[in-house]
Every structure is written in C-alpha cells, then in structure tokens.
Amino acid sequence: AVLALGACGDDEGASSGSTVADRTTTTSAPTTTTSPTTTTSTTLPTAGPVELRSTHHRYALTVDVARLSDEYDPASAPWDGVSRILRGSRYVDSVPLTGGDLFLTGLPWTEDAGSLAQMFVEHSAERNGCSEAHDLREASVGGAPAVAFTVDSCGSDGLAFARVAAVHDGFGLVAFSAIQPGEGPAAVDRLLSGLEGLTWA
C-alpha cells in the first residue's frame, strides 16, 4: 500500500499528494554472545551489550557499550502530546551514539503510524517551525509498521532531522536524530540502523 500524508502547513509532514514510495524490511536485534545488561538509569557496564529500557516509552534498545559516546539519559516524564519536544527535554530519551545521538519520545496511540507521523509533523511545525517532510517512506521498527522522513528549518538555527514514527500495541513511538541538510535517504537509513536493537516492552 502507498501511504499519503496530508497537508501540514509549515512542518515536517508531507504536503498534500506526497507519498511513501519505498518500503523497508523488518530488521531484528543484533545477535550477541553475551546476555545484555538491562538498565533504566545512566549507570552502564564497561563492556558488552546493554539494554536501555525506557521508563515511559514502552521499548528497550540493545546496543553495544562501545557505540555509546556518553551516558544514557532517559526521559523523566511521559509526553502529553502537547508540550514542545526538544533534544534533551524531559519527555525525551537521549541515546548518545558514536554515529549521532538518538532521541525517542512517545505517547499512547490508537491509530496507525501514518497518522502518528502526521500528528508529529503538525506539532513540530507549530512548536518548532520545521519544514514539510521529505524522503518519506514506509519502514519497520522492532517489527512494527513505521513511517520515516526528514525535515529541515527547525528552530531558530534551522536544524534538520531524520524522524521515524512507529505504532505497536496502542503506543506510538517517535525517534529522531540531527542530520546535515540535504542528507536525505542516507540519513533515514542511518536512523533506522540505530534502531535495529529495539524491542517493544
């Protein structure tokens, strides 16, 4: 099926008529020979895989400690769907990876991934001034259907981001990372690669 995101004013959502043209395959968590250490705090082991379990966002992400450039910083409060979302805000889990920091937030959601993406597009346009969505495509996160895209012109610094919205069992998750303007599909690929170790809680 081809997914279309409707018009969304100034934000990261696609303008009317933009479609998801690509489809990604489901990726599974990387295989490791050592059972991952599970944590919901910033305290991490010194080597091997670690499972970063979100306190508020119903997922866990397994990564090798060697890929972490700093300590995991989990959200301190659930997102209400209204408050402004920024990197490092209290509604966002921050995962500092060597290839680029990963940020995740979410909320209860009963509709599909396309509608979640559309909502986040409109929210970001209103609160952060982001552009329309570009590089739209269907994807998969932890085996759940997702919609991935890029945006630019966010905030006073005109930042660009790759984003993906996924829905699983009544919960909507949005992950994003800062990118260079014009990176396009390569930035989306990198974001999805960073989520390969994600499982739903």
Protein Blocks (a to p, Z undefined) as FASTA:
>chain_A
ZZddddehjambdcehiacfbdcddddddddfbdcdddfbfbdcfedjdddddfklopac
dddfklpgbdcdddfbdcehlaccdehiakbccdddfkbpcdddddddfbdfklmmmmmm
mmmmmmnopacdehiacddeehiacdddddehiajkopacddddddeehiacddddddde
hklmmlmmmmmmmmmmpccZZ
